[in-house]
Amino acid sequence: MVDRPGSLPEFEAQFPDDAACARWLFEKRWPDGFRCPGCGHDKAWELGRGTLLVECARCHRQTSVTAGTVLHRSHLPLKLWFLAAWLVATHRNGISARQLWLQLGLGSYKTAWLLLRKLRRAMVDPEREPLAGLVEVDETSIPFRGKDEPVRPGRAHEGKLLIAGAVEIKGKGPGRVRLAVIEDYSATTLNAFVAGNVVAGSTVVSDGWSGYATLTDVKHEPKVVGDTPAHLVLPWVHRVFANAKRWGLGVYHGLRQQHLQAYLDEFVFRFNRRRTPAAAFERLLGLAVALQPAPYQILISRS
């Protein structure tokens, strides 16, 4: 059996129904065998009803393969979840909630939006390793404005969405990336971004902006831009910024302040796995059953 489907026909062959999807999730959630979430006992038996329901032999707690995961209490068929994850992970430029709604034939746009929102939450591994080695760091802004309101020039951030970015340099090209929404370009904000995304001892290359002057725990190599275009001094982080902006305009017709970090997380997930879409699908669902469910109010919050 193909572990990572490389095409839609292979996907359909590997996941023909909910039972096949549930079995795959079971193996991803408990790769070393079932452990009761209640008492930790490793003996259980499967019950012949519902979505792969197992009962602990010690405490008799019944656990569904989706209980306590991102898929918790979902009324959607598992096959539909898998197809959504496949489309999100393998679609070349990403897929909007509206596209997902139409392609999956869901009952409402709201259902598609919540499904996509839950999948985006599974795109961030809380235990992911920070960037290391040589890392380009910079900041940028995405302009947004109301009717008849001009875009403001320079580093002034009124009317703009501010983003910090870091790109790990591997040989002559980019490795992994990180993007984060920031409040301003201050030293406090930029130091926190670097500390949270770059491992101590790495070499950080910046454009010489004063906000990076007080970096600690990393080697700092500022390259003063002057009259030199910034994209020549820091080519890879600027290329990532340009790709993210183009992606946002193409798929979502412009990124907005609400849920901006979730959109950036999706771009990072996609960029870091741009050469392995099948692995991205596997990783996405693997994280979905490893992470705790999010309350509805968190899903619709602005964070």
C-alpha positions in Angstrom: 0.0 0.0 0.0 1.3 3.5 -0.9 2.1 5.3 2.3 2.1 8.7 0.8 -0.3 9.1 -2.2 1.3 11.0 -5.0 -1.8 11.6 -7.1 -5.6 11.9 -6.7 -6.1 8.3 -7.9 -3.6 7.0 -5.4 -5.3 9.0 -2.7 -8.7 7.5 -3.6 -7.2 4.0 -3.6 -5.6 4.5 -0.2 -8.5 6.2 1.5 -11.7 4.8 -0.1 -13.9 5.3 3.0 -14.1 6.5 6.6 -12.8 3.1 7.9 -9.6 3.4 6.0 -9.1 7.0 7.1 -9.8 6.0 10.8 -7.2 3.2 10.6 -4.6 5.5 9.2 -5.3 8.1 11.9 -5.1 5.4 14.6 -1.6 4.4 13.5 -0.5 8.0 13.4 -1.9 8.8 16.8 -0.6 5.7 18.5 2.4 4.5 16.4 3.7 2.4 19.3 0.2 0.9 20.1 -2.8 2.3 21.9 -2.4 4.0 25.3 -5.5 4.9 27.2 -5.7 8.7 27.6 -7.2 8.2 31.1 -5.1 5.6 32.8 -2.3 4.9 30.3 -3.0 1.2 30.0 -1.9 -0.4 26.7 -4.6 -3.0 26.4 -7.9 -2.3 24.7 -10.4 -3.7 22.3 -12.2 -2.2 19.4 -15.9 -1.6 19.5 -17.9 -2.2 16.4 -19.6 1.2 16.2 -18.8 4.8 15.5 -15.4 6.0 14.2 -12.9 3.4 15.4 -13.9 3.4 19.0 -11.7 1.5 21.5 -12.4 0.6 25.1 -9.6 0.4 27.7 -9.3 -3.1 29.3 -8.5 -1.5 32.7 -10.7 1.5 33.2 -13.2 0.8 30.4 -12.9 4.3 29.1 -14.1 4.5 25.5 -12.0 6.6 23.2 -12.6 7.6 19.5 -9.6 8.0 17.3 -10.5 11.6 16.8 -11.3 12.4 20.5 -9.1 15.2 21.9 -7.7 16.1 18.5 -8.2 18.9 16.0 -11.0 16.7 14.5 -12.7 16.4 17.9 -16.6 16.2 17.7 -16.6 17.0 14.0 -19.8 16.0 12.2 -18.0 15.8 8.9 -17.0 12.4 7.5 -13.4 11.4 7.9 -13.1 10.9 4.2 -14.1 14.6 3.7 -11.5 15.7 6.2 -8.8 13.7 4.4 -9.8 15.1 1.0 -9.8 18.7 2.4 -6.3 18.1 3.9 -5.1 16.7 0.6 -6.4 19.7 -1.4 -4.9 22.2 1.1 -1.5 20.4 1.3 -1.0 19.6 -2.4 -2.8 22.5 -4.2 0.1 24.4 -5.8 -0.9 27.9 -4.6 -3.1 27.1 -1.7 -6.9 27.0 -1.6 -9.4 29.5 -0.2 -12.4 28.6 2.0 -14.7 29.5 -0.9 -12.8 27.1 -3.3 -12.9 24.4 -0.6 -16.6 25.0 -0.1 -17.3 24.6 -3.8 -15.0 21.6 -4.4 -16.2 19.6 -1.5 -19.8 20.4 -1.9 -20.2 21.5 1.7 -23.5 22.8 3.1 -22.2 26.3 3.8 -19.2 28.7 3.4 -19.0 28.8 7.2 -18.4 25.0 7.4 -15.6 25.3 4.8 -14.0 28.3 6.6 -14.0 26.5 10.0 -12.6 23.4 8.4 -9.8 25.3 6.8 -9.2 27.3 10.1 -8.8 24.0 12.0 -6.4 22.7 9.4 -4.3 25.9 9.6 -4.0 25.4 13.4 -2.5 22.0 12.6 0.2 23.6 10.4 2.2 24.8 13.4 4.1 22.1 15.4 4.5 23.5 18.9 7.7 21.5 19.2 9.3 22.6 15.9 13.0 23.4 15.9 14.1 27.0 15.6 16.1 28.1 12.6 19.9 27.6 12.8 23.2 28.5 11.2 23.1 31.5 8.9 19.8 33.3 9.0 18.6 36.4 7.2 16.2 38.5 9.2 14.2 41.5 8.1 10.8 43.1 8.4 8.2 44.3 6.0 4.7 45.6 5.8 1.6 44.8 3.8 -0.4 47.9 3.0 -4.1 48.0 3.7 -6.4 51.0 3.6 -10.0 52.1 3.6 -11.7 53.9 0.9 -9.8 56.9 -0.5 -7.1 56.4 2.2 -3.5 56.7 0.9 -0.8 54.1 1.5 1.8 55.7 3.9 5.5 55.5 2.8 8.6 54.5 4.7 8.7 52.7 8.0 5.6 54.5 9.4 3.2 51.7 10.2 -0.2 53.4 10.2 -2.4 51.6 7.7 0.0 48.7 7.3 0.2 45.1 8.6 3.7 44.6 10.0 5.6 41.3 9.5 8.9 40.0 10.6 10.6 37.3 8.7 13.6 35.0 9.0 15.1 32.6 6.4 17.6 29.9 7.1 20.3 29.8 4.4 21.4 26.4 3.2 24.2 26.6 0.7 23.2 29.0 -2.1 19.5 28.8 -1.4 16.8 29.1 1.3 16.0 26.5 3.9 13.1 26.9 6.4 11.4 30.2 7.0 9.4 31.9 9.8 7.0 34.7 9.5 5.2 36.5 12.4 2.9 39.5 12.9 4.6 42.2 14.9 3.3 45.4 16.5 6.2 47.7 15.6 9.9 47.7 14.5 11.3 48.4 18.0 14.3 46.6 19.4 12.1 44.9 22.0 9.8 43.4 19.3 12.5 42.4 16.9 14.7 40.9 19.7 11.7 38.8 20.8 11.1 37.6 17.2 14.7 36.5 16.8 14.9 34.9 20.2 11.7 32.9 19.5 12.7 31.7 16.0 16.5 31.5 15.8 18.6 29.1 17.9 21.3 30.6 20.1 24.7 30.7 18.5 23.4 31.2 15.0 24.5 34.1 12.8 21.9 36.7 12.0 22.3 38.9 9.0 20.2 42.1 9.0 20.0 45.3 7.0 21.6 47.4 9.8 18.3 48.7 11.2 18.8 49.9 14.8 16.2 47.5 16.1 18.7 44.7 15.7 21.6 46.4 17.4 20.9 44.8 20.8 20.5 41.2 19.7 21.8 38.7 22.2 22.7 35.0 22.1 23.4 35.2 18.3 26.2 36.6 16.2 24.9 39.7 14.4 26.2 40.7 11.0 24.5 44.0 10.0 24.8 44.9 6.3 24.0 48.7 6.0 21.9 49.1 3.0 22.6 52.7 2.0 22.0 53.2 -1.7 22.1 49.4 -2.3 18.6 47.9 -2.9 17.6 45.8 0.2 16.8 42.8 -1.9 20.4 42.6 -3.0 21.7 42.7 0.6 19.1 40.2 1.9 18.0 38.4 -1.2 16.2 35.4 0.3 14.1 37.0 3.0 13.0 39.6 0.5 12.1 36.8 -2.0 10.0 35.1 0.7 8.3 38.4 1.5 7.5 38.9 -2.2 6.2 35.4 -2.6 4.0 35.7 0.5 2.5 39.0 -0.7 1.9 37.6 -4.2 0.4 34.4 -2.7 -2.0 36.5 -0.5 -3.2 38.5 -3.4 -3.6 35.6 -5.7 -5.4 33.2 -3.3 -7.2 35.5 -0.9 -7.2 38.7 -2.9 -5.2 40.4 -0.1 -4.4 39.5 3.4 -6.3 41.3 6.1 -5.5 42.0 9.7 -8.0 39.5 11.1 -6.4 36.0 11.2 -3.2 37.3 9.5 -0.9 35.1 11.6 -2.9 32.0 10.5 -2.4 33.0 6.9 1.3 33.4 7.5 1.5 30.1 9.2 -0.1 28.5 6.1 2.4 30.1 3.8 5.3 29.0 6.0 4.0 25.4 6.2 3.6 25.4 2.4 7.0 27.0 1.6 8.9 24.7 4.0 7.4 21.7 2.2 7.2 23.1 -1.3 9.1 20.1 -2.8 7.2 17.4 -0.9 3.4 18.0 -1.1 2.6 14.3 -0.3 4.7 14.6 2.8 3.0 17.8 3.6 -0.4 16.0 3.5 0.9 13.3 5.9 2.4 15.9 8.2 -0.8 18.0 8.3 -3.0 15.1 9.4 -0.3 13.8 11.7 -0.3 17.1 13.6 -4.1 17.3 13.5 -4.4 14.1 15.6 -1.5 15.2 17.9 -2.8 18.6 18.8 -5.6 19.5 21.2 -8.9 20.8 19.9 -9.5 24.5 19.8 -12.7 26.1 21.2 -14.9 27.8 18.7 -14.2 31.2 20.2 -10.5 30.8 19.7 -11.0 29.7 16.1 -12.9 32.9 15.3 -10.7 35.2 17.3 -8.5 37.8 15.6 -5.3 36.1 16.7 
